[in-house]
Amino acid sequence: MSELNFANARIVLGNEVIRGSISVRDGRIAAIDHGTAAHAEDLDGDYLIPGLVELHTDHFESHYKPRPGVRWNPMAALMAHDAQVAGAGITTVFDAVRIGSDPETGDMTEDVAAQVGAIEAADGTDRLRAEHFVHLRCELPTRDCYAHFDAHCERAVVKLASVMDHTPGARQYTTLDHYIAYYQKKLRLTDDEMQNFIVTRKAERDLYSDRNRAAILKRGREVGLVFASHDDATLAHVEEALADRVSIAEFPTTLEAAKAAHAGGLAVLMGAPISPAKACSM
């Protein structure tokens, strides 16, 4: 039997914070006391909190692809990401892996396989501090989104998927001005090139989005995945999510959508910025 004991800690419980001690046996909390404990590590009044669960972070991707055209060793990228996650108090993390190729990203097939494969390999060899799962970020308006989903959805580390649409003027980018302000500078496009880019993105949404959404939801239910909607902005978006039996509303972009999602029984996930060294969506 392995045992850890901590004393003189501010222990965060469900509805109060107490000053006391805690005993852990075989990886499980065995006792929480208001007093001190013998042969315990003195935490000198530091907070002792439950491990945080991170449901959506692109932090692994940012290590794997630190700048355009550069790919780092996926296992090294994962372990660097894992160290920062654990340092932020996160003990379970769903690493978001984007699926679906477009002109901005190029073909994602090898990138998806490299990231999911690294998480799977690390999980199988007990290399990581935190528990890692895969969250497939399904970019619906892309030609190969379903192919990527089908290739990876049955892997044991894949537990969560989100259905998302970053088409200009929709959801996250509720106005074209917002979309243009972000993407024109990022992609270094002229005004005419930007307009052509927008037209192409909208055409791809009309061609791929609905059929990808239906196919992914059907296949995901067959393998038991949990689903999230993404960037819901209107009541219609929330009604669609409820009809599709998703469990989580990720980052609703309006108060109206957030309230409707909560009223409909969805778990509402919001985002928060952290320092660059710990850039996770809490």
Backbone as a ProteinNet text record, in pm:
[ID]
protein_1_A
[PRIMARY]
MSELNFANARIVLGNEVIRGSISVRDGRIAAIDHGTAAHAEDLDGDYLIPGLVELHTDHFESHYKPRPGVRWNPMAALMAHDAQVAGAGITTVFDAVRIGSDPETGDMTEDVAAQVGAIEAADGTDRLRAEHFVHLRCELPTRDCYAHFDAHCERAVVKLASVMDHTPGARQYTTLDHYIAYYQKKLRLTDDEMQNFIVTRKAERDLYSDRNRAAILKRGREVGLVFASHDDATLAHVEEALADRVSIAEFPTTLEAAKAAHAGGLAVLMGAPISPAKACSM
[TERTIARY]
85.9	0	88.9	65.5	137.9	54.2	122.1	49.5	121.2	42.7	92.3	12.4	81.1	12.9	58.3	-37.8	-8.9	-75.3	-2.1	-55.3	-41.4	-112.4	-105.2	-137.5	-245.7	-290	-424.7	-447.6	-581.7	-649.7	-739.6	-799	-932.1	-942.6	-1062.7	-1160.2	-1272	-1377.2	-1492	-1599.1	-1710.4	-1774.3	-1783.1	-1850.3	-1777.3	-1652.1	-1576	-1426.2	-1346.9	-1201.9	-1163.5	-1095.9	-1058	-905.9	-858	-715.2	-698.3	-619.8	-608.2	-511.7	-538.8	-449.8	-530.5	-457	-522.7	-430.8	-492.1	-417.8	-464.9	-370.6	-399	-338.4	-419.8	-371.6	-405.1	-303.1	-318.4	-388	-349.7	-400.8	-538.7	-597.4	-731	-729.9	-811.1	-820.8	-882	-808.1	-854.9	-913.8	-862.2	-911.9	-879.6	-971.6	-951.6	-983.3	-889.5	-907.3	-876.5	-940.3	-913.6	-781.5	-731.6	-609.9	-484	-378.4	-251.1	-236.8	-135.2	-110.9	36.2	62.3	201.2	266.6	396.4	473.8	413	375.7	313.6	400.2	386.7	456.5	383	455.4	397.2	383.6	259.5	235.5	238.3	262.1	283.1	169.1	47.3	-69.2	-104	-34	-67.9	-203.9	-267.4	-394.8	-372.3	-461.6	-464	-600.7	-601.3	-728.6	-743.5	-867.2	-885.6	-818.6	-774.1	-717	-821.4	-779.1	-868.7	-882.8	-998.6	-1023.9	-1034.3	-948	-944.4	-1010.7	-1122.1	-1199.4	-1160.7	-1100.6	-1068	-947.5	-832.9	-715.1	-641.6	-594.9	-515.1	-365	-331	-194.2	-96.6	-137.8	-52.8	-22.1	-123.6	-103.5	-2.7	-6.5	85.2	229.1	250.3	385	426.4	335.1	364.2	388.2	311.4	327.8	358.6	481.1	512.2	507	521.2	505.1	474.7	426	385.2	498.4	465.9	561.6	657	645.7	737.2	659.7	713.5	656	762.6	731	822.2	794.3	890.1	867.1	741.3	640.3	512.4	521.7	608.8	621.1	686.7	791.1	855.1	757.1	677.3	577.4	474.7	431.2	331.7	386.8	510.6	567	590.5	626.4	639.2	503.2	403.2	265.7	218.8	246.8	204.4	264.5	391.3	456.7	387.8	348.7	282	140	72.1	-62.7	-60	30.2	40	77.4	166.4	204.8	90.4	-12.9	-130.7	-237.7	-207.4	-303.3	-405.1	-380.5	-473	-426.6	-514.9	-478.6	-545.2	-646.6	-708.4	-728.2	-678.7	-684.7	-732.4	-824.5	-871.3	-801.8	-699.5	-621.6	-700.1	-730.3	-808.5	-719.5	-757.5	-686.3	-779.1	-740	-823.2	-825.3	-946.3	-958.1	-1034.3	-993.7	-1051.2	-949.2	-915	-811.8	-874	-807.6	-849.3	-724.1	-738.6	-619.5	-531	-588.3	-509.2	-416.1	-464.3	-387.3	-308.5	-354.3	-298.6	-356.2	-307.6	-357.4	-322.4	-424.7	-406.1	-386.1	-389.6	-391.4	-274.5	-153	-35.5	-29.1	-70.6	-68.3	-163.2	-283.4	-380.4	-326.1	-274.9	-222	-104.9	-18.2	97.9	55.6	-41.3	-82.3	-159.2	-256.8	-333	-241.3	-151.1	-58.2	33.8	80.4	168.4	95.5	-27.4	-105.2	-130.2	-162.3	-186.9	-60.3	53.3	179.2	220.4	207	244.6	154.1	27	-67.6	-32.5	11.2	42.4	172.6	258.7	388.9	404.4	295.6	293.4	399.7	409.2	512.3	465.8	337.4	283.6	240.3	243.4	201.4	49.1	-15.6	-161.8	-220.6	-348.8	-421.8	-467.5	-432.8	-462.6	-561.8	-661	-753	-753.4	-817.3	-824.5	-964.9	-968.9	-1091.1	-1078.3	-1158.3	-1152.7	-1232.7	-1163.4	-1228.4	-1267.1	-1393.2	-1439.6	-1476.2	-1388.5	-1416.8	-1508.8	-1637.6	-1738.1	-1730	-1694.8	-1697.4	-1569.9	-1519.9	-1399	-1423.3	-1352.9	-1380.3	-1346.7	-1243.8	-1197.9	-1225.7	-1313.1	-1340.7	-1392.7	-1490.5	-1545.2	-1442.9	-1361.1	-1259.8	-1163.7	-1120.7	-1033.2	-1106.1	-1230.2	-1307.3	-1320.5	-1358.4	-1379.9	-1250	-1136.5	-1007.7	-963.8	-1014.6	-962.1	-1066.9	-1195.2	-1297	-1305.3	-1257.4	-1265.4	-1142.3	-1041.5	-922.2	-957.1	-899	-939.3	-917.2	-818	-789.7	-885.8	-965.1	-1060.3	-1189.9	-1226	-1343.3	-1446.4	-1405.5	-1491.2	-1472.2	-1579.8	-1571.8	-1660.6	-1617.6	-1699.6	-1726.2	-1847.5	-1885.9	-1883.2	-1797.4	-1774.6	-1772.3	-1798.8	-1807	-1753.1	-1635	-1574.7	-1591.3	-1702.8	-1732.4	-1745.8	-1697.1	-1710.5	-1854.6	-1872.5	-2004.1	-2092.1	-2037.9	-2118.7	-2054	-2133.9	-2092.8	-1984.4	-1859.5	-1754.4	-1737.3	-1747.9	-1730.4	-1868.7	-1941.9	-2080.4	-2093.3	-1987.3	-1988.7	-1868.1	-1883.8	-1772.7	-1658	-1689.7	-1583.5	-1489.4	-1546.5	-1467.7	-1378.5	-1436.4	-1362.4	-1248.8	-1279.5	-1179	-1065.3	-1100.6	-998.8	-897.7	-943.6	-853.9	-777.7	-851.5	-789.7	-711.2	-751.6	-679.9	-535.1	-515.6	-379.9	-303.6	-369.7	-304.5	-258.6	-343.8	-312.8	-243.9	-231.7	-163.6	-228.1	-358.8	-434.9	-469.3	-475.4	-526.7	-677.8	-740	-885.4	-956.6	-912.2	-976.1	-954.2	-834.2	-806.2	-889	-909.2	-989.3	-1134.3	-1187.7	-1325.9	-1340.2	-1242.9	-1247	-1236.3	-1154.7	-1139.6	-1272.7	-1344.9	-1474.4	-1575.4	-1580	-1672.8	-1644.6	-1517.8	-1479.7	-1518.1	-1493.2	-1527.5	-1678.1	-1758	-1903.2	-1950.4	-1889.3	-1926	-1892.2	-1779.1	-1740.7	-1836.8	-1881.3	-1980.9	-2107	-2156.3	-2278.4	-2261.3	-2140.6	-2114.9	-2094.4	-2023.9	-1978.7	-2042.2	-2078.8	-2105.1	-2217.9	-2334	-2449.2	-2426.6	-2371	-2352.8	-2243.4	-2138.9	-2036.4	-2094	-2173	-2232.2	-2317.2	-2404	-2491.9	-2412.3	-2311.8	-2234	-2149.9	-2089.5	-2005	-2087.6	-2202.4	-2287.5	-2333.9	-2370.9	-2416.6	-2304.1	-2186.4	-2073.3	-2027	-2025.6	-1982.5	-2073.3	-2201.5	-2294.6	-2271.9	-2235.6	-2211.7	-2094.9	-1995.2	-1876.3	-1877.4	-1985.1	-2002.2	-1931.4	-1904	-1838.4	-1936	-1882.1	-1956.5	-1936	-2041.7	-2033.7	-2055.9	-1991.6	-2010.5	-2045.1	-2131.7	-2150.3	-2043.9	-2032.9	-1921.2	-1964.4	-1935.9	-1961	-2107.2	-2200.3	-2341.8	-2369.6	-2438.2	-2463.8	-2612.4	-2698	-2840	-2922.2	-3050.1	-3139.4	-3148	-3141.2	-3145.7	-3025.7	-2910.2	-2791.3	-2812	-2865.7	-2887.5	-2992.3	-3098.6	-3202.6	-3146	-3055.2	-2989.3	-2905.5	-2832.7	-2749.6	-2835.7	-2946.2	-3034.8	-3095.5	-3133.6	-3189.9	-3087.3	-2960	-2851.9	-2803.2	-2861.5	-2830.9	-2684.4	-2631	-2496.7	-2505.7	-2392.3	-2390.3	-2334.7	-2250	-2175.8	-2194.3	-2211.5	-2210.8	-2078.5	-1987.4	-1855.7	-1860.4	-1822.9	-1796.5	-1910.8	-2033.4	-2139.3	-2096.7	-2125.6	-2073.6	-2171.8	-2291.1	-2386.7	-2447.6	-2491.2	-2556.5	-2686.3	-2756.3	-2881.2	-2857.2	-2753.6	-2724.3	-2678.1	-2597.7	-2550.1	-2666.6	-2759.1	-2875.2	-2962.9	-2982.3	-3066.7	-3002.4	-2870.7	-2800.6	-2812.2	-2793.8	-2805.1	-2947	-3045.4	-3184.6	-3219.2	-3152	-3178.5	-3106.5	-3027.9	-2960.6	-2820.4	-2766.7	-2629.9	-2531	-2416.9	-2307.7	-2240.3	-2236.3	-2183.5	-2035.9	-1951.1	-1806.4	-1761.7	-1698.4	-1648.5	-1496.6	-1437.3	-1293.5	-1236.9	-1106.9	-1041	-895.1	-840.8	-699.3	-612.5	-495.5	-396.1	-265.5	-164.2	-33.8	12.6	96.1	137.7	197.4	264.7	328.1	226.1	103.6	-0.2	-127.5	-117.8	-228.4	-326.9	-419.5	-521	-657	-760.7	-897.9	-951.9	-979.3	-1020.6	-1170.8
-119.8	0	124	215.7	342.3	449	538.6	639	772.9	881.4	1018.6	1094.2	1178.9	1259	1403.9	1495.2	1637.7	1707.5	1799.8	1872.9	2023	2099.4	2245.8	2299	2247.1	2287.5	2357.7	2448.2	2502.8	2414.7	2328.7	2224.9	2275.5	2278.2	2327.7	2211.9	2219.6	2118.7	2170.8	2094.5	2132.1	2264.5	2298	2423	2500.9	2464.9	2539.8	2512.4	2596.5	2577.7	2559.4	2448.8	2422.4	2418.2	2446.6	2431.4	2296.5	2207.7	2076.5	1986.8	1856.5	1756.2	1658.6	1588.1	1492.5	1371.5	1253.7	1129.3	1065.5	1017.5	952.3	812.6	712.2	574.1	511	454.1	388.4	479.2	606.5	699.5	754.7	722.9	771.9	842.6	947.1	1019.1	926.4	907.9	818.7	895.7	1016.7	1092.8	1240.7	1324.5	1470	1513.1	1580	1618.7	1766.2	1826.2	1966.2	1983.5	1876.9	1888.3	1860	1831.3	1800	1648.8	1606.3	1463.4	1434	1321.1	1281.3	1232.6	1255.3	1207.6	1256.1	1382.6	1440.4	1553.3	1577.2	1690.3	1818.9	1916.6	2044	2133.3	2168.1	2252.9	2401.6	2434.6	2573.9	2665.8	2615.6	2698	2709.5	2635.7	2639.1	2574.2	2615.9	2554.7	2414.4	2323.8	2188.8	2171.9	2159.2	2159.7	2031.2	1996.9	1884.6	1917	1813.8	1835.8	1893.2	1986.9	2047	1956.5	1963.8	1890.5	1991.4	1978.3	2066.4	1995.4	2050.9	1984.3	2026.3	2141.9	2188.7	2281	2231	2315.8	2282.8	2386.2	2369.5	2377.3	2366.5	2388.7	2286.2	2160.3	2057.9	2093.9	2135.8	2175.8	2289.1	2382.4	2496.5	2454.1	2347.8	2292.7	2212.9	2133.8	2050.3	2135.5	2244	2336.3	2475.4	2499.3	2626.1	2747.6	2728.6	2837.9	2777.8	2857.1	2802	2725.6	2606.1	2525.5	2445.4	2454.7	2385.7	2279.8	2157.7	2049.8	1997.9	1997	1945.4	1796.5	1724.8	1585.2	1574.9	1497.5	1499.2	1452.5	1353.7	1308.5	1415	1480.3	1588.1	1703.2	1734.9	1841.4	1806	1680.7	1636.4	1644	1603.7	1603.6	1745.1	1838.7	1978.5	2034.6	2004.8	2045.4	1985.8	1858	1788.3	1852.8	1891.9	1954.2	2085.2	2163.4	2290.9	2269.6	2171	2138.7	2098.8	2007.7	1964.1	2079.6	2167.9	2284.1	2380.3	2375.5	2460	2393.8	2274.9	2207.5	2123.3	2096	2016.4	1871.4	1782.3	1641.6	1555.5	1605.1	1536.9	1639.7	1608	1704.3	1635.4	1701.1	1656.5	1743.5	1686.2	1762	1774.2	1897.3	1922.4	1906.9	1816.3	1792.4	1830.1	1931.3	1977.1	1873	1842.1	1758.6	1835.3	1817.1	1890	1984	1962.3	2040.5	2153.6	2268.3	2379.1	2451	2550.5	2617.5	2681.7	2720.1	2783.1	2682.6	2560.1	2460.6	2365.3	2347.2	2240.6	2106.8	2000.4	1866.3	1829.5	1796.1	1768.2	1620.7	1533.8	1389.6	1344.4	1381	1337.6	1404.4	1529.8	1599.9	1535.4	1500.8	1436.5	1303.3	1223.1	1092.1	1105.2	1204.6	1223	1260.7	1352	1396.5	1288.9	1227.3	1121.1	1004.2	971.4	860.9	887	1011.1	1044	1029.4	1076.4	1064.1	917.4	840.2	697.8	626.5	657.7	593.3	633.3	761.4	808.6	749.4	737.3	678	532.1	462.7	321.6	293.4	394.4	374.5	457.2	516.5	587	695.7	780.5	883.9	1019	1036.1	1169.9	1190.6	1316	1351.9	1354.7	1414.3	1424.5	1310.7	1288.3	1191	1262.5	1208.8	1274.4	1193	1263.9	1207.8	1298.6	1252.8	1331.4	1386.9	1514.2	1584.5	1620	1556.3	1584.7	1711	1815.9	1941.9	1928.1	1905.1	1873.6	2001.2	2042	2158.6	2114.2	2133.1	2075.1	2121.2	2248	2291.4	2253.9	2132.4	2088.5	1952.2	1929.4	1811.8	1679.9	1677.5	1550.2	1536.7	1619.9	1616.5	1479.7	1426.6	1297	1185.2	1190.1	1086.5	1081.7	1199.1	1203.2	1150.2	1191.5	1147.1	994.7	939.3	795.6	718	777.1	710.5	701.1	790.9	798.1	782.3	787.3	795.8	671.7	557.5	434.9	412.5	498.8	480.3	506.9	429	432.4	568.8	645.1	775.2	884.2	858.1	957.8	944.6	1052.3	1047.5	1155.6	1262.3	1379.6	1436	1489.2	1556.2	1679.2	1783.5	1903.6	1930.8	1975.8	2008.6	2160.4	2209.8	2353.2	2404.2	2532.8	2596.8	2738.5	2762.8	2895.5	2972.2	2948.5	3019.6	3169.8	3254.4	3399.8	3442.1	3524.9	3579.4	3490.2	3378.6	3284.8	3258.1	3231.8	3184.5	3271.9	3225.6	3305.9	3439.1	3435.2	3557.5	3604.6	3665.1	3700.7	3813.5	3889	3992.3	3973	4007.3	3994.5	4087.6	4202.6	4296	4229.2	4158	4086.8	3981.9	3907.9	3801.9	3861.7	3965.4	4028	4087.5	4152	4214.8	4111.9	3990.7	3887.5	3818.2	3771.6	3683.7	3757.3	3877.1	3943.5	3971.9	4015.9	4041.1	3910.5	3810.2	3682.6	3615.6	3619.3	3551.5	3641.8	3769.8	3866.8	3873	3896.8	3901.2	4043.9	4069.1	4197.1	4199.8	4315.6	4324.9	4228.7	4222.3	4131.8	3985.6	3953	3815.8	3777.8	3872.7	3846.3	3817.9	3893.8	3871	3735.1	3696.4	3564.3	3453.8	3477.5	3381.2	3359.4	3467	3458.6	3382.5	3413.5	3345.1	3194.8	3159	3017.4	2947	3013.2	2951.3	2927.1	3022.3	3005.9	2893.2	2882.1	2774.6	2638.3	2629.3	2503.1	2466.4	2567.2	2538.9	2479.6	2541.5	2493.2	2351.5	2319.3	2189.1	2079.5	2110.1	2004.4	2002.9	2118.6	2128.9	2038.5	2047	1971.3	1821.1	1777.8	1632.5	1579.5	1658.7	1616.2	1607.5	1706.6	1707.1	1582.5	1551.9	1436.2	1306	1291.8	1168	1151.3	1260.1	1253.8	1222.4	1286.5	1258.1	1112.5	1062.7	923.5	827.4	849.4	758.8	769.3	890.1	909.4	841.9	844.7	777.3	626.1	574.3	430.5	385.2	472.6	434	493.1	563.9	609.8	738	827.5	953.8	1053.6	1143.3	1258.8	1372.3	1451.5	1559.8	1696.9	1796.1	1935.9	2018.2	2116.9	2218.9	2326	2420.5	2515.3	2652.1	2754.3	2894	2919.5	2859.9	2887.8	3035.7	3097.6	3241.5	3275.8	3184	3212.5	3101.7	3129.2	3025.8	2908.2	2936	2828.7	2735.7	2792.1	2708.9	2616.7	2671.3	2591.1	2484	2520	2422.1	2308.4	2341.6	2239.4	2147.1	2205.3	2125.6	2031.2	2081	1997.7	1885.4	1918.1	1816	1708.3	1748.3	1653.8	1578.8	1608.8	1541	1556.6	1676.9	1702.2	1725.2	1713.8	1726.3	1858.7	1923.1	2040.8	2152.2	2275	2393.6	2465.3	2454.7	2517.8	2663.8	2751.6	2891.3	2961.3	2958.5	3036	3181.9	3242.2	3376.1	3487.8	3452.8	3553.8	3508.2	3605.1	3572.4	3497	3533.8	3465.5	3316.4	3283.5	3142.8	3070.5	3135.4	3073.2	3040.4	3134.3	3111.7	2999	2996.5	2892.9	2755.9	2749.1	2621.7	2570.7	2660.5	2622.2	2576	2650.7	2614.3	2480.7	2448.1	2322.9	2203.3	2226	2116.8	2087.2	2173.6	2153.2	2207.1	2141.4	2194.4	2304.3	2425.2	2539.5	2557.9	2547.9	2559.5	2696.4	2772.3	2904.3	2900.7	2997.8	3004.4	3118.4	3108.6	3215.2	3220	3338.3	3348.3	3324.2	3263	3244	3297.3	3300.3	3346.5	3258.2	3311.4	3233.2	3097.7	3088.9	2961.8	2856.5	2901.8	2807.2	2836.3	2837.9	2881.9	2769.6	2750.9	2649.9	2715.9	2656.8	2703.9	2637.7	2715	2655.4	2627.9
0	0	0	-93.5	-96.8	-28	42.4	118.4	111	95.1	99.2	204.3	281.3	382.5	370.6	374.5	366.3	484.8	543.7	659	636.5	721.8	718	579.1	521.7	389	397	303.5	284.8	180.6	226.6	143.3	86.2	-44.5	-111.6	-127.3	-57	-64.2	-150.8	-154.9	-242.6	-211	-81.5	-44.7	63.9	90.6	190.9	173.9	235.9	240.5	386.5	416.5	554.5	567.6	687	717.4	785.1	725.8	785.6	712.4	720.1	663.5	578.8	492.3	403.2	386.2	381.4	359.6	229.8	151.8	24.2	27.8	1.4	-1.8	-135.8	-197.3	-327.2	-428.8	-425.5	-524.5	-497.1	-381.3	-347.7	-212.6	-200.6	-74.2	30.4	140.3	246.8	364.3	390.2	504.9	487.1	533.3	539	680.9	746.6	886.4	905.1	1006.7	1038.6	1112.9	1172.3	1252.2	1172.2	1241	1178.7	1163.8	1090.9	1072.4	1096.8	1160.4	1185.1	1057	1046.6	931.8	799	797.5	678.1	623.5	494.3	431.7	467.1	520.1	560.3	438	402.6	284.9	318.3	444.5	483.9	438.7	448.7	418.4	270.8	184.7	42	19.1	-91.6	-128.6	-184.3	-148.6	-203.1	-268.1	-399.5	-472.7	-553.6	-590.9	-683.6	-817	-887.2	-1019.4	-1113.9	-1199.1	-1296.8	-1419.1	-1483.5	-1607.7	-1721.2	-1820.2	-1937.1	-2054.4	-2101.5	-2206.7	-2348.1	-2362.9	-2499.1	-2492.9	-2535.3	-2547.3	-2676.2	-2746	-2867.2	-2835.1	-2708	-2663.1	-2720.2	-2730	-2789.6	-2935.1	-3009.1	-3148.8	-3160.9	-3066.9	-3075.1	-3049.6	-2974.2	-2957.9	-3081.6	-3133.3	-3249.5	-3375	-3387.3	-3501.5	-3446.9	-3402.9	-3336.2	-3426.9	-3558.2	-3654.4	-3790.8	-3884.7	-4015	-4083.1	-4130.1	-4202.7	-4117.5	-3984.8	-3893.8	-3815.7	-3811.4	-3732.2	-3636.2	-3507.8	-3407	-3389.1	-3332.2	-3299.2	-3213	-3253.4	-3181.2	-3036.8	-3008.8	-2871	-2784.1	-2836.6	-2760.9	-2738.5	-2840.7	-2827.7	-2721.2	-2721.2	-2623.1	-2481.7	-2461.6	-2326.9	-2275.3	-2364	-2322.6	-2283.4	-2364.1	-2334.7	-2202.3	-2180.9	-2059.2	-1935.1	-1941.9	-1826.6	-1789.4	-1889.6	-1861.7	-1812.4	-1865.9	-1819.6	-1671.8	-1637.6	-1498.5	-1407.2	-1454.7	-1375.3	-1350.9	-1436.5	-1419	-1332.4	-1277.3	-1190.1	-1264.2	-1392.6	-1473.8	-1469.8	-1426.4	-1415.4	-1521.8	-1587.1	-1700.9	-1811.6	-1932.2	-2041.4	-2168.5	-2236.4	-2366.9	-2471.4	-2534.5	-2632.2	-2761.9	-2800.6	-2921.1	-3044.1	-3132.3	-3257.8	-3371.7	-3446.3	-3556.6	-3668.3	-3719.1	-3837.6	-3944.2	-4068.7	-4180.5	-4241.1	-4369.4	-4438.1	-4517.8	-4517.8	-4603.1	-4653.2	-4740.4	-4794.8	-4688.9	-4576.8	-4471.7	-4403.9	-4383.3	-4308.3	-4397.7	-4521.5	-4603.6	-4561.8	-4622.7	-4593	-4449.2	-4370.8	-4227.9	-4196.9	-4297	-4271.6	-4184.8	-4221.7	-4146	-4008.7	-4000.1	-3871.4	-3771.2	-3817.9	-3728.7	-3679.1	-3769.9	-3732.5	-3635.2	-3656.7	-3569.5	-3428.8	-3415.6	-3282.6	-3207.5	-3272.4	-3205.6	-3172.3	-3264.2	-3240.2	-3122.4	-3107.4	-2994.7	-2862.2	-2855.4	-2732	-2699.5	-2800.4	-2781.8	-2732.7	-2794.2	-2755.1	-2613.8	-2581.5	-2448.2	-2342.2	-2374.1	-2279.6	-2253.2	-2357	-2342.9	-2271	-2258.8	-2193.4	-2066.5	-2020.4	-1891.5	-1883.2	-1986.5	-1989.5	-1934.7	-1916.1	-1893.6	-1749.5	-1706.1	-1571.2	-1559.4	-1659.7	-1660.8	-1743.3	-1724.2	-1805.6	-1932.6	-2049.6	-2176.5	-2258.8	-2313.2	-2411	-2533.6	-2640.1	-2763.9	-2781.9	-2817.2	-2853.7	-3002.3	-3087.5	-3230.7	-3261.2	-3308.4	-3348.8	-3494.9	-3521	-3656.4	-3732.3	-3824.1	-3908.2	-4021	-4001	-4089.1	-4234.9	-4264.2	-4404.8	-4481.3	-4462.1	-4530.2	-4595.2	-4706	-4788.3	-4718.3	-4631.4	-4574.8	-4425.7	-4373.9	-4230	-4186.5	-4259.1	-4218.1	-4234.2	-4338.1	-4357.6	-4239.3	-4191.3	-4074.4	-3950.7	-3936	-3819.4	-3818.8	-3931	-3940.2	-3915.6	-3954.7	-3938.2	-3792.5	-3707.3	-3570.1	-3459.8	-3492.2	-3386.5	-3299.6	-3347.6	-3267.1	-3181.1	-3189.2	-3107.4	-2961.5	-2871.8	-2731	-2666.9	-2712.5	-2650.7	-2696.1	-2800.2	-2850.8	-2771.9	-2699.2	-2611.9	-2642.3	-2711.2	-2727.6	-2867.4	-2924.8	-3054.7	-3051.7	-3120.4	-3133.2	-3280.4	-3310.2	-3447.7	-3460.7	-3551	-3557.6	-3701.1	-3713.8	-3844.9	-3831.2	-3887.3	-3880.4	-4011.9	-4080.2	-4204.7	-4177.4	-4269.2	-4251.1	-4225.2	-4122.4	-4092.4	-4008.2	-3958.3	-3880.2	-3745.4	-3645.9	-3514.7	-3453.1	-3447.2	-3384.4	-3455.3	-3586.6	-3666.2	-3712.3	-3619.5	-3647.6	-3748.8	-3769.7	-3872.9	-3963.4	-4090.3	-4184	-4147.2	-4089.9	-4050.7	-3950.1	-3854.9	-3754.6	-3822.1	-3914.2	-3983.4	-4067.9	-4142.8	-4229.5	-4147.3	-4036.2	-3952.3	-3901.6	-3876.2	-3824.6	-3937.9	-4039.4	-4138.8	-4247.4	-4284.9	-4393.5	-4354.6	-4231.7	-4184.5	-4166.2	-4108.7	-4082.7	-4211.2	-4314.9	-4440.2	-4542	-4508.3	-4595	-4733	-4734.5	-4858.5	-4896.9	-5027.2	-5075.5	-5056	-5078.1	-5063.1	-5157.5	-5281.7	-5378	-5339.2	-5296	-5253.8	-5131.9	-5042.5	-4923.9	-4961.7	-5054.3	-5098.2	-5164.8	-5246.1	-5308.9	-5205	-5103.9	-4995.3	-4924.9	-4896.7	-4829.2	-4914	-5043.2	-5133.9	-5135.7	-5141.3	-5144.5	-5015.8	-4900.1	-4771.5	-4761	-4805.8	-4797.9	-4890.3	-5007.2	-5099.7	-5040.4	-4972.6	-4909.6	-4796.8	-4720.8	-4616.4	-4678.9	-4786.1	-4849.8	-4904	-4948	-5008.3	-4904.5	-4794.4	-4704.8	-4565.4	-4511.7	-4368.8	-4320.4	-4382.7	-4333.5	-4343.8	-4455.2	-4471.2	-4378.7	-4354.7	-4259.8	-4119.3	-4081.6	-3946.9	-3924.4	-4020.1	-4004.6	-3997.4	-4084.9	-4088.7	-3961.9	-3914.4	-3794.6	-3671.1	-3656.9	-3542.1	-3542.8	-3658.8	-3669	-3632.4	-3690	-3664	-3518.8	-3466.3	-3328.6	-3228.5	-3253.4	-3163.1	-3166.2	-3283.6	-3296	-3209.3	-3191.7	-3113.6	-2972.3	-2937	-2799.6	-2762.6	-2859.3	-2828.1	-2767.1	-2685.9	-2636.1	-2735.5	-2761	-2858.5	-2794.2	-2853.9	-2814.9	-2938.2	-2919.3	-3022.2	-2999.6	-3090.8	-3083.1	-3133.9	-3052.5	-3092.6	-3129.7	-3054.9	-3081.7	-3057.9	-3153.2	-3145.1	-3139.9	-3183.8	-3194.1	-3128.2	-3108	-3056	-3152.1	-3281.9	-3381.4	-3367.3	-3338.9	-3317.2	-3197.2	-3088.9	-2967.7	-2993.5	-3064.2	-3095.8	-3180.9	-3273.6	-3354.3	-3266.1	-3171.9	-3081.2	-2997	-2946.3	-2865.3	-2949.5	-3072.5	-3160.9	-3193.7	-3199.8	-3228.9	-3105.5	-2989.6	-2863.7	-2824	-2842.8	-2792.4	-2641.6	-2573.3	-2427.6	-2378.5	-2460	-2418.1	-2520	-2471.4	-2557.4	-2533.9	-2630.8	-2617.9	-2661.6	-2573.4	-2606.3	-2681	-2627.8	-2693.8	-2705.4	-2819.8	-2847.7	-2813.4	-2768.4	-2723.3	-2591.3	-2510.9	-2384.2	-2409.5	-2515	-2549.7	-2572.6	-2647.8	-2675.2	-2549.1	-2466	-2342.7	-2249.6	-2234.2	-2147.9	-2202	-2333.7	-2393.9	-2380.1	-2397.1	-2382	-2238.6	-2142.2	-2001.4	-1969.5	-2018.7	-1993.3	-2057.6	-2168.1	-2237.2	-2177.4	-2072.8	-2005.8	-2056.1	-2142.7	-2189.9	-2087.6	-2076.6	-1995.1	-2076.5	-2023.5	-2097.2	-2062	-2161.7	-2145.3	-2195.7	-2108	-2146.1	-2149.1	-2216.3	-2228.4	-2146.2	-2112	-2038.1	-2078.4	-2098.8	-2132.8	-2009.8	-2032.8	-1927.6	-1982.5	-1902.2	-1949.8	-2065.4	-2156.4	-2273.4	-2238.1	-2124.1	-2085.7	-2045.1	-2014.6	-1971.3	-2048.7	-2180.6	-2263.8	-2286.2	-2192.8	-2203.7	-2188.6	-2248.1	-2228	-2103.4	-2001.9	-1875.4	-1877.5
[MASK]
++++++++++++++++++++++++++++++++++++++++++++++++++++++++++++++++++++++++++++++++++++++++++++++++++++++++++++++++++++++++++++++++++++++++++++++++++++++++++++++++++++++++++++++++++++++++++++++++++++++++++++++++++++++++++++++++++++++++++++++++++++++++++++++++++++++++++++++++++++++++++

